Amino acid sequence: MNRKKQFFEQIEQQANVDMGEIIKLANSLQKANLKDEKTIRKLIAKISRMVNMPVSKEKEEFIVKAIMNDRLPNSLSGLLKMFNPPEK
């Protein structure tokens, strides 16, 4: 199995999202202005709907600031943790 397929299968399993949707999202990210707050908020809402995981206003603010300040995790699991609610 090639690496790309393994990568997408890992995302499918972790996020429970269809590979086709992931590819469409990845393609839209290539053209997105990730320095524009409005664009980032739309992206967060889209991902939240895709993974069926609501994002609080506080979490949204945290994610927006992280993206605008180039403080994104360098792994898929790190990125998904940003969307997950904090554990108690």
C-alpha positions in Angstrom: 0.0 0.0 0.0 1.4 3.4 -0.9 2.0 6.2 1.7 -0.7 8.5 0.4 -3.3 5.9 0.7 -2.2 5.0 4.2 -2.2 8.6 5.1 -5.8 9.1 3.9 -7.0 5.9 5.5 -5.5 7.1 8.8 -7.4 10.3 8.5 -10.6 8.5 7.6 -10.3 6.3 10.7 -9.3 9.1 13.1 -11.8 11.7 11.9 -14.5 9.3 10.6 -14.7 11.3 7.3 -14.8 9.9 3.7 -11.6 10.1 1.7 -13.3 12.1 -1.0 -14.4 14.8 1.4 -10.8 14.9 2.8 -9.4 15.4 -0.7 -11.9 18.2 -1.5 -11.0 19.9 1.8 -7.3 19.6 1.1 -7.8 21.0 -2.4 -9.7 24.0 -1.0 -7.0 24.6 1.6 -4.4 25.0 -1.2 -6.3 28.1 -2.4 -7.4 29.4 1.0 -6.0 32.6 2.5 -5.0 31.4 6.0 -4.2 34.9 7.1 -7.8 36.0 6.6 -9.8 35.6 9.8 -13.1 35.2 8.1 -11.7 32.5 5.8 -10.3 30.6 8.8 -13.6 30.8 10.7 -15.5 29.4 7.6 -12.9 26.6 7.4 -13.3 25.8 11.1 -17.1 25.6 10.7 -16.7 23.3 7.7 -14.3 20.9 9.4 -16.5 21.0 12.5 -19.5 19.9 10.4 -17.4 17.3 8.5 -16.3 15.5 11.7 -19.6 16.2 13.5 -17.8 17.9 16.4 -19.1 21.2 17.7 -16.5 23.9 18.4 -17.1 26.3 21.2 -16.4 30.0 20.7 -13.4 29.8 23.0 -12.0 26.8 21.0 -12.7 28.6 17.7 -10.8 31.7 19.0 -7.9 29.4 20.0 -7.8 27.7 16.6 -8.0 31.0 14.7 -5.1 32.5 16.7 -3.0 29.4 16.2 -3.5 29.4 12.5 -3.0 33.2 12.1 0.2 33.0 14.2 1.5 29.9 12.3 1.3 27.7 15.4 -0.4 24.7 13.9 0.4 21.2 15.0 2.6 19.2 12.5 0.5 16.0 12.8 -3.0 15.0 12.0 -3.6 13.8 15.6 -2.4 17.2 16.9 -4.7 19.0 14.6 -7.7 16.8 15.6 -6.9 17.5 19.2 -7.5 21.2 18.6 -11.1 20.3 17.7 -11.6 17.9 20.6 -13.1 19.2 23.8 -10.6 19.2 26.7 -10.6 16.1 28.8 -11.8 16.4 32.4 
